[in-house]
Amino acid sequence: MHPAVSTIRTTCPYCGVGCGVLASPDGTGGLNIMGDPAHPANRGRLCVKGSALGETLDRQGRLLAPRIHGREASWDDALDLVAARFAETIAEHGPDSVAFYVSGQLLTEDYYAANKLMKGFIGSANIDTNSRLCMASSVAGHRRAFGTDTVPGLYEDLEQADLVVLTGSNLAWCHPVLFQRLVAAKEARPEMRVVVIDPRRTATCDLADLHLAIAPGADAVLFNLLLAAIAERGAVNQYFISNVNGFDATIHAAREADPAATGLSAEDLERFLDLWTGTEKVVTVYSQGINQSESGSDKVNAILNCHLATGRIGRPGMGPFSVTGQPNAMGGREVGGLANMLACHLDIENATHRSAVQDFWAAPRMAERPGLKAVDMFRAVEDGRIKALWIMCTNPAVSMPEADRVARAIAGCDFVVVSDMVAETDTTRLAHVLLPATGWAEKDGTVTNSERRISRQRRSMAPAGQARDDWRIIADVATRMGWGEHFAWTNPAQIYAEHAALSGVAGRLGSDFDISSHAGITRDAYDRLEPFLWPQSPRKSGGRFFGDGRFHHPDGKARMIPVTPRAPQSVSAEHPYRLNTGRVRDHWHTMTRTGISARLSRHLAEPYLEIHPRDAEALGLSVASLARVSSPEGTAILRVLVTDRVAPGHPFAPIHWTGQTAPSGRVDVLVPGVTDPVSGQPASKSAPVAIAPFRAAWYGYAISAGPIIPASAYWARAAIEGGWQAELAGEADPECWMDHARALFGLRDEPLTVHDRAKGQIRLAFMREGRLQAALFIAREPVGLSRSHLGSLLGGENAGDALAGRPGGDRPDHGALVCACFNVGVNLIRSTIGAQRLTTVDEVGAALRAGTNCGSCRPEIKALLASAARA
């Protein structure tokens, strides 16, 4: 980065869309954030999470120095200890007694260094990544069908298609910028059709011409029915399938599919089959709803089979499209970050490939077989086979299935190292050694998005405290283990150049991943590197794959895979509901970044359970009450949201909350460690559960300018402007509410108190120097008050307003947040619709700006317009 440059072109650290970002100093030590109009992925758009990046750079809570057993230490002492303990463990128990668990949030250069150290120098393949939880089934499906892990198409195919099918993908919330590209394309070509396949009615359905509320787990059945229809209706591309093996057996298996298993009406099923078979330019987009399954690989191949049979692949406007959940899940796949792969899409079980990589690295020993995949890795930690574990840039004590079991396994491991930017997470508290790593805005390297586009992530702020880049930490440990000459990089450009050179070796062995045109890249050229599609080699530059009918199996042909659909995990009398898990619009993963932003917490601030009205009535659950959700693996307490967006028997809960934000709301404690037998990916989308009311003796809501330290059975804490809020509930009253409030806020002051004994309500407000410091509201039912209004009073002088809980007539309550980009609440939207007689989302946008940036709130605005029209 040249010191004279004031605006830095970099890349967003959230989902796999890979949006370009312009970051410029704001004059106070932070950054102003804008979308990069020149970046091909987003063309200047950003979702609300990306727009709020500047609000997540607060260094409070950062890990600023190494720690050994909880005490600050020097880098030399920490690195010496890590290297010594790993070396001793390997010497005594062998290379497979150690493991790395890494992350799709690492940059490619970090990933490359970790993979090289583990597979080529330690000599084990026990390196896996949290991308195993997201995209491993897609990798397996690609490799079975194509002979390589390659996404065939490009984002522009979504805009060029005549039919876009979204299956297992809530694109509007999980990949908002890509969704807005699709919205714009449909507006430009109204004849385009969109089908959404999802058991749940999500925001993405707002765009759909057809929503197929499929039975959970029946995706492979549906695509088998489609394949059978392709054969019966003459839609098979006879020329293309001459380059495909397995056609007859796959068609035979597809004809066994039972339409009733889809749960769809005959009319909806027929309409879908007509659309797909009758439309040449079809793109099928899929994500976690397909991948996170005990048969995710088969579901992927069921989709790929349809595109192979019709030849609708690798040409403009057509093809299967896997969209990734993490910013660099693809980069990790490219460097061999998965336990069953080698760098540059080479095969760890191929002796020629292993030898080529070993020779290139001049490695003393090479892993000769696949290592342990994520679920099996933590089982090996649990039973003592893995005795030294290094976790980088991820939080498995929250995000893994059977999260409580995983946390216990980590706690029992002989030696645990965690590299992270955050000091306090569910995982860092279990480590023997903590190593402070740089975070977004401090890192320098590359990432690859879902369409194979490699972009630069550039440093735009100095590292916090003593934080170091992950690649450097890895290289420092490798040096102390005796391999310094092989890890003697001084900047990430050198790692990238080495990776590019190795890809040239891979390309000569037939690999599709080849960026060897950059093998000799200089640091200046690396700093100037523009976003580009791989491959970049003398043989090929960018573009699509497989439209020419050439694939990467030894015979050059693709393979169709016969799929016999398997039912998902069975519910039982003890656990009769099938929980569907997923994400919310404005938060990401375990919220270590997005949770810092008050704006991002305003939309949905606590863990919740969407449940159908029929189920809620049967269980005695009311709106805003709490439910105890349990499985054989664990228990969670979640806020009840009664809605017909979910089907009876199939509630939904988001995954983001942790021990720091809502310890009883951690959803992955409910999820069993069931995995796909091909990919090893956990079936994290689904868990058989029991549901019962949580019998709260009291409910509470708290705000504070300082820390909130809850001790109740249920609590969920979130950032607000100027402080914090917490939703609370307890099973028994404390002896003294005043003492309870003082402990909650860490204050000794005498609060102002209002006690309505008839209603069972208590309200306490703490003032200091005439200004509101904290307030606590207690009731026997869920606390009803204006949360946005209360938050605005922190630091103010009017205690009466605070104790009232609602604004006076002269202060309108804008209501719960709908548009996080411009802080527009539901009440303001409703009143403006009525006052100005608005009828379209665009008219609301013109009046209030709501929905005019990332667009992910447009479905909610549309629902408000529909409600107003019915009134």
N, C-alpha and C positions, 0 to 999 in steps of 0.2 A: 504494500500500500504506500503510495507516494504521499509524503507529509503535506503537500500543498492541496491535496484533494479534500474538499469539504463534504461532498456528498458521496457516499459509498454505495456502489451497486452490489447487493448481496442477495441472499435467498432466505425465504421464510423457514423457520425450524419446525413447523407443525406437520400437516398431512403430506401425502405423497404427490399432491398437485405440483409442488415445487415452484411456488410463485416468486417472481423477482421483486425485490424490495429496495427502495431508496432510503438510506439511513443518513441523516445529517445531524451534526451536533446542535443541541437546543440552547446552548449557552449556559446551562446550569449543571452540566455534567451528564445529561441524558441525551436521548436521541429523538428527533422528529422522524416519523415513519410515513412513507408513501409507497403506493404500488409503482413498480417500474413499468412504464408504458412500452419500453423496448423489449421486455422479456416475453418470449413467445408463449409461455405457459399461461400468463394472466393478463397480459396487455394492459397493465396498470391497475387492474382490480385487486382488491384484498378483501378477505372476509373479516369479520369483526375481531377474530383472534389475531390475525396478522396486523390489522390496523392498531390494535392495542399493544403491540410489542414494546413500544416505548414506555408503557406503564408497568412492565414486568422486569425492569432492570434494577430495581431497588436492591442494594447489597445487604439489606437486613436479612438475616437468616442464611447468608452464604457461609460455606465452609472456606475459611480464609487461610488456614495453615494446616499442615499434616497433624494428625493425632494418633497416638499410640495408647491403646487402652484408655481412651477418653481424655488424655492429656496432650497439650500441644507439644510438638517435637519438630526437630529440624528435618528438612528434606533428606539430608544424608542419612540420618538415623532411620527414618521411615523406609527409604528405599533399600538401605542395607538390610533391614529386618525382612522386608518382603522378599528380596532376592535370596537371602540365607534360608528362610523358612521353605520357600519353594524348592530350592536346590536340595536341602536336607530331605524333604519329603520325597522328591524324585529319586534321590540316591537310595533311600531306605525302602520305598514302596513301588517304585517304577513310575514312568511318565503318566500312566492313566490314573494315578492317585491325585492328580491336580486337575483343575478345570477353570476356564474363563466363561463367564456369562456376560455377553456384551449387548449392544443396543443399536436399533435402527436410527437412533438420534446421534450416534457417532458420525463423524465425517469419514469419507472413504479412506483418507490417509490414516486415520486412527484405526479403523477396521483392518486395513492392510497390515499395519504393524502388529496388531494383536494376533492376526491369523498366521503371519510369518513366524512369530515367536512360538506359538503353541504347536503348529503343525510341522514346522521345519527345524526347530531347534530344541524345544522340549520333546518333540516326537510323539505327541498325542493329538488326536482330533477332538479332544474334549473341549471344544470351543463352540458354543451355540449362542443364539441371539434371541432377544424378545421378538424378532421378526418371525421366529418359529410359531409364536402365538397368533400371528396375523396372516402370513402369506405362504406358509410352507406347503399347504395343499395346492396352491396355484403353481408353485415351483414343481411339485411332483407331477401335477397334471401336464404342465408344459413339457417336462422331460419325457414322460411316457408317450405323449403324442408327437412332439416335434424332435425329440432327441436332444433338446437343450432348453434351458430356462429363458425363454425369450417372449416378450410381449410383441405380437406381430405388428400392431397398428400405432396410430398417432392420435393425439387429442383432436386434430382437425377432422378425423373420421366421424366423430360425434356430430359435427356440424354438417358433414356431407351426406350422412345417412338419411334414408327415407323412413327407417324404423329404428328406434333405439329402445332396447330392452334393458331395464335396470333390475337385476335380481340380487337379493341379499345386500342391497346397497341403499342407504338413506343418503343419497348424494347431496341433497339440499343442506343437510346439517354436517355431514362428515367431510364433504369435498365441495364447499359452497361455491368456489370460483369456477370449478368445472361445471357445476350445476347451472351457474349463470350463463356460461358459454352456451349450454344446451338451451336454456330459456331464450336467449337472444336468437339462436338458430331457428327455433320453432316460431318465434314471432316473425322472423324474416321469411320463413317458408311454412305457413300454417298447414300445408298438406303433410308435413312431417308428422309421424305418429310416435307416441311414447307409451310404452307398457311398463308398469311397475309390478314386480312380483315380490310380495312381502306379506307375511301373516298379519302385520300391523299396518294401520293407516298412518303413514308418516307424512312429514312436510313434503317429501318428494312426490307424493301422490297428487299434489296440487297441479303438477304439470301433466299428469297421466291422462291419456285418452282411454286407457283401460287399466284398472287396478285389479290384479289377481291376488285375492287374499288366500293364498295357498296354505294348506295344512303344514304346520311346522315339520321340516325335515323331508318334505316331498319333492324337493327340487329335481332330483335325479329322475323321479317318476315323470314329471312334467316334460323334461327334455328328452327322455326316452319316447314318450308319446309324440313329441315333435319329430324326432328322428324317424319313427315309424310312419308318420304322415308325410315326411319328405320323400320317403321311398314309395309310398302308395300314390302320391300325387304327381310323381314324375319330376320332382324338383332336384333329383340327384344330378350332379355335374359329372357326367360319365368320363369326360377327358381328365378332370382333376383326380378322380378316384383311381385312375390308373397309377397314380403316384402315392396311393394310400393302401396300407395293409390292414387286414382285419375287418373289412367292410361287411362281408356276409355274416360273420359271427356276431358282429355288433348290432346289425339290423335284426337278427334273430332274437337277441336278448331284448332289444327295444320293444319288439312286438308282444312281449310278455307283460308289459306295463298295464296296470289297472287304473283306468281313469278315476274311479271312485276314491283312490288313495290320495288324490290331489286335494280333495275337499272342495273342488270348484264345480260350479254349475256347468251343465253341458253347453249352454249358450256361451258362457265366458271362455270355456276351453276351446270351443270351435272357433270363436272369433280370434283368439290368440293364434291358433294353428293356421287360420286363413291369412292373418297378417304376416306371420313369419315366413310361411312357405311361398306366399305370393309377392314378397318384396325382395328384390335382389340386393339392395344396399341396406344391410342389417348390421348393426353393432350390438353386441350383447355385453353389457357392463356388469361385472360382479365384484363383490368385496367380501366382508367378513361373514355375512349371512350364508355364503357358500362355503368359505374356507374353514370357519370355526365350527367344524362338525366332525363326528366320529366317522363320517364317510365323505369328508370334504374333497379328497382327491377324486373320488368317483363322480361327485357332482361337477367338479371342474371338467373332467373328461366327458361327461354327458353333454356339457355345453360345447366343448371343442369338437365332439363328434358331429354335431349339427353343422358347424361351420366347415368342417372338412368334407362332409358328404356333399355339400352344395358348392364347395369351392369359394365360399364367401369369406375370404381371409387374405390379408396382405394386399388388398386393393383399396382404392379410395372409398370411404364410406362403408366399409364392411370388415367384420372380424370380431373375435372375442377380445375383451379388454378387461384385464385385472387392474383395479385401482388400489394402490397401496395405502396403508394407514399411517405410515411414518415417513419422515422427510428423506431418510436414506435407507429404507428397506432394500431398495434396488441396489444401491452401492454396496451394501453388505453382501448381497447375493453375488455381486460381480467379483468381490475379492475372496470369496469362499468363506464368509463368516458363519455359514451353517455347518453343523458337525459332519454332514454327509457330502460336502462338496470341497473341491480345491479352488484355488484362485482362477479367475478368468474363465469360468464355466467349464473347467476341466474336472475329470472324474477321479475321485480319490481311490476308487477301486480298480482303476486302470493303471497297470504297472508302467506303461510308457508315459502316461501323464505325470505320475508321481516322480518318475526319474527326471523328466524334463524340468519340473519345478524345483526338485532338489538340486539339480545341476545349476539352474539359474541362480538360486539362492546360495549356492555353495554350503548347503545345510548339512550338519553332521548326521542327522537322522530325520527320517520322514515318517509321519503317521501312515500306516499301511491299511487302515480300515476306518470306517466311519466312527465318530465318537458318539457320546451320549447326547441325545436330543433333550430339550429343556425339561420336560416332565421326568424323564429317566435320570437326567443329571441330578435333579434335586432329590430323587429317591436314593441315588447313590451317595449324595451328601448325608442323607438321613441314616443310611445303614453303615456309613463309615468307609465305603470304598473310596470316596473322594475326601481327602484329608486337608487339602488347601484349595481355597476357592477365591477367585478374584472377580468381583462384579463391577462392571463399568457402565455408568450412565443409565441405570435403570433401577426399578424398584420392585423386585420379584416378590417381596413379602406382602405386597398388595396385589400385583397384577397377575401372578400365576394362579391357575386353578388350585383348589385346596390351599388357599393362601395361609391359613393358620398352620397347616402342616408344614408348608415350605418355610415359614418363619421359624418354627421349632427346629427344623433341619439345619437352617443356617446358624441358629443359636448354638446348636450342638456340634458344629464343625470345629475341628482342631484349630484352623487358622483361616480367617476371613479378612479379605481386603476389599474395600469399596472405594472406587473413584467416583466422586460426585461433586456437583457445584453447591449442593444444598446440605447444610449441616445436620438437620433433623428430618429423617424420613423413617418409615417403618423398617427399612433395610439398613440404613447407616447405623441405627442404634444397636445392631447386632454384630458390628464389625470389630475386629481387633485393631485394624489399622484403617484410618481414613485418609485419602489422598485428595487434596482440593484440585478440581479440574476446572478448566475454563468453560464458560457457557456461551450461548448464542451472543453475538456481537463481540465476543472476545476470541472466537475461534477463526481459523483460517484454513480453508481446504475446499473440497468439492463434495457435492451430493448428486444423486441421480434420481429423477422423478419417475412417475409411473409410465411415461411414454419414452423412456430411455434417454432423457435429456440430461446431460451433465452440466451443472452450473456451479459457479464459484460462490462459496460463502466466505465473505471477507471480513477481516477484523475491523471493527469500527469503534471499539472502546478498549482501553487498557485492561488487562486481566485484574480481577479483584484480588486483593491481598497477595498471597503467594501462589495463586492458582497457576497451573501449568496445563498445556495442551495434552490430551490423552496420548497422542503418538509419542510425545517426548517422555512422558512418564513410563510408557512401555519400553522405549529405547533405553532409558536410564536403568531399568530393572534388567533388561537383556545384557547391558554392558556389565553390570555387577555379577551376572551369572556367567560371564566369560566370553560373550559374543559381541563385544563392542564394535569390532570392525564391520560387522554385518548390519549394524543398526546405527551407523555413524552419520545419520542425517542431521542437518542443521536447520532445515526449513521444510515445510510441507511440499514445496515444489519438487524437491529431490525424491520424495516418496511417490508423488504422482508420476514423475518421469520413470521411476523403477517399475511401478505398476503398469504403465503404458508399454514399457519394454517387454515385460513378462507377457503382456497380452499379445505381443507380436509372436512370441514363442507359441502361445496357445493358438493363435490364428493359423500358424503353419501346421499345427496338428489338427486343424479343422474346426476350431472353436469359432462361434459367431461373434463372441465378444473380443474385439480387436480395436484398440485405440492407439496402435503403434505409430501412427503419424505424429503422436505427441511424445514419443520416446526420448527425443533429444530436447525437450522443451526447456527453455531458460527460465530463470526466476522472473524476469521482466515479462516474458511471454505468458507465463502462468498467471501473473498478476493481471494481465490484460485479457485473459481467456474469456471468450464469449460463450454463452450457452450453446451447446451443440448436441446433436443426436449421435449416439454410437450406432454402428461402428464408425471409426475414422481411421482408415488404413489404405494402403495402396490398392486393395481389392474392392473396397466398398466404403461409401460415405453416407451415413444417415439412411433415411427412407424406411420403408416397410419390409417385413419379412414374409416369405412363404407364398406370396402371390404367384411366383414362378413354379410352384409345385416341388421345389427342392428343399429337403429337410436334412436334419443332422444325425439321423440314425445311420449306421454303417452302409445300408443299401440305398441311402438317399431318399427314402420314402417316409411318409408320416405313418402313424399307427392310430387306428380307431380302437378304442378300448371297450369291450363289452361290459356293460354296467348292469349289475343286478342290485336294484335299490335296497338299502337296509333301513329299517325303521330306526328312529332316534331312541335314546334311552327311554325305557318304559317308566311311566308313572305308576304309582302303587296306591293301595288304600291308605298307607301312612303318609305318602307324599303325592297327592293327587293332582297337583298343578305343575304345568311345565313353564318354568320361568325363562323368559327371553331377555338377554342382556344386550346392552348397547351403549351409546354415547349421547350426550346432550349437545346442544348447538354451540355454546360459548366456552366450554371447557375442553381440556385435552388431557388424556391419559390420567396420571395421578395428581394433576393440578399443581405440581411443584413450581410451574411457571405461571399458568393462567390464574391460579388461586391468589396471586399477588395483586391482581387487578380488581379493583372494586367494581368497575363497569362490567367485567365478565362474570361477576358473581350475582349480578342483579337479576338476570333472567331466571335462572334456576339455582337456588342457593343451598339446597340440601338434598340428600338422597331420597328417592321416592319410589313408589310402586304404582304403576298404572294397572288398574284392575277393572274388569268389566262390571257394569252395574249389577248384573245378575249374581256374579260371584260376591260382590261387596255386600249385597243384601243377605245372601246365604250365610256369610261369615260374620255379619254384624259389624261391618266396617262402614264408617261414615266419612264424608269428605273431610280431609285435613286431619283425620285421626291418625294413629300409628298402628302399623301391622308388624307382628313378629313373623319373620319368614325363616324357615328352617329346612335344612337338608341333612343327610347323614354326615356331611362334612363340617357344617357350622351353622351359625344363626346370625341374622341381621335384623335390625329394626329400621323400618322405612316409613316415610310419610305417605299417606294414602291419597292417590289421585284417581277418582272414579271417572272412567271414560269408556266410550264404545270404540275408541281407536284400536283397542285390543279385543281379541275374541274371548268368549267365555273359556275358562280353563287355562288361558295363556297370558298371564300377567307379564309386565315388562319392568325392568329396573336398570338404571345406568350404573357405570362401573367406577366412577372417578374418585370416590371418597376414600379417605385413608385414616390411619390412626391419629394423624394431626388435624384432620378436618371433620371427621365423623366416625369415631372408632366402631360404633355399632352399626354403621351403614356401609361397611365394606362388603360389596356384593360377591367378589371372587372367593370369599370364604365359603360360599354356598355351592360353588361349581366343582363337580368331581373331576378327577384327573384322567378322564377317559380321552383317548387319543385316536386319531386316524391311523390305521395300521400301516399305511404307505408313507405318509408324510410325517407322522409323529406330532401333528398339530393337535392341540387340545380342542375339545368340543365346548369352547367357552361360551358360546351363544345360548346354551341350553342347560337347565338343571331341574330335575324333579324336586319339588318343594312342597312343604306344608305351610299354610298361612293361618294365623289366628290374630285376634285383636291383642295389641299391647295394652294392658290395663294400667293406664297412667293415673296416678292419684292427682297429679297436677301437670300443667303445661306451662312453659315459660318462654319469654322472648327477652333478650338482653342486647343492649348496645353499650359500647364503651370506647373512649378515646385511647385507652390503654389495653393491655392484654386481658383476655377473658379466659379464666381457668376453670372450666366446668368439671363437676364431679358427679353428675347425675347419670342415670341409666341410659338416657338418650341425650345426645347433643350433636349439633352440627354448626360449625363455626365458619364464617366467611368474612372477607374483607368488605368494608364499606368506605365511602369517602370520609377520611379523617379518623378511621378507627376500625372497629370490628362489630359484628353482630353474631348472636348465637340463638338457635332454636333449642329448647330444652324440654325435658320431661322426666319425671321421677315416679317411682313406685310407692314412695312414702314421703310425707312432709318432713322437712328438717325440724329440729327442735325450735330453732329461731330463724325466721326469714331474714331478719336484719343481719345476723351473723353469717348466714348463708350468702347474702348479697356481698358483704364485705370480703369474704373469701373468694367469691366468684371474680371480683374485680381487683383484688389485692389492695383495697382501700380501707382506711380506718375511720373515715369521716362519718358523721351522723347524717343519714339520708333523710330527705323529705319523704313522707309516707302517706299513702291513701289506702285505707283498708275497708273494702265493702264486704262485710261478713255475710250479708244475705246472698250475694252472688258468688262468694268465695274468691274474690279478686283482691290482689295486693299489688300496689304500684310503688316503687321506690326510685327516687332520683337523687344522685350524688352531685352536689354543686361544689365548685372550688373557685374562690375569688369571683363568685357570682356567675360562673359559667358551668354549663352542664358537662360533667365528666362521664357519667354512666347512668343507665336506668335499667330496671328490671321489672317485668310485668308477669304476674302469676295469675292463672285462672284454672278452674276445674275442667274447662273445655279448651280446645285449641284456641290460642290467643288471637283475637280479631282486632287488628289495629292497622294503621297506615305505616308500614315499615319504611317506605321511601321517605315519608315525611319525618319520621323520627330520626332517621339517619342524618337528615339535613339540619337537625337541631343541635348536634354535638358541637360543643364549644360555644353555644349560644347562651343567652341570658334568661330566656323565658322558661322557667321550670314548669309553669302551669301548662304551657303547650305540650311539654314532654309528658307530663302525667296524664293529660287528656288522651294522648295516644293518637289523636287525629287532628288535622289542621282546622283552624277556624274558617268561618265563611269567607273571609277575605284572602284565604290561601288555598287555592285549588289543589286537590290531590291528584297528581298525574297517574297514579296507580302503578300496578306491576309492570315491569319493563317488558316491552315488546321489541323495540328496535334498539339494540345495544350500540350500534354505530353512532346514533345521534341522541341517545338517552330519551327516547319517546315512550311514554307509558300508555297503558291500555285505556285509562279513563280519558286521557287527552285525545286519543284517536277516536274513541266513541263520541265524545262531545263534538269534535270537529266534523266527523261524518254527519252528525245530526244537524249541526248549525249551518254547514255549507252544502248539505244535501249531496255529499260525495257518493259516487257509485262504483268507482274503479280504484284499484291499487295505485295506479299512476296518479290519480287525482289526490289521493292521500299523500303520496310522495311529494307532489307539487306544493301541498299545503304545509306539510310538517317535515319533509325530507325523509321520513321513515320509509325504509325499503329501497332507497335510491343508491345505496353503496354496495354492500355484499349481497343483498337481496334475500338472505336466509330467513328474514322475518316476513317476507311477502305472503307465504301461506297463512300466517296468523292474521295478517291484515285482511286478507281475503275472507277469512272466517268471520272477522268482525263486521265486514261489509255485508256478508250474507245474513248474519244475525240481525243487523240493523234493518235490512230489507224485509225480514220476516216480522219485525216488531210492528 
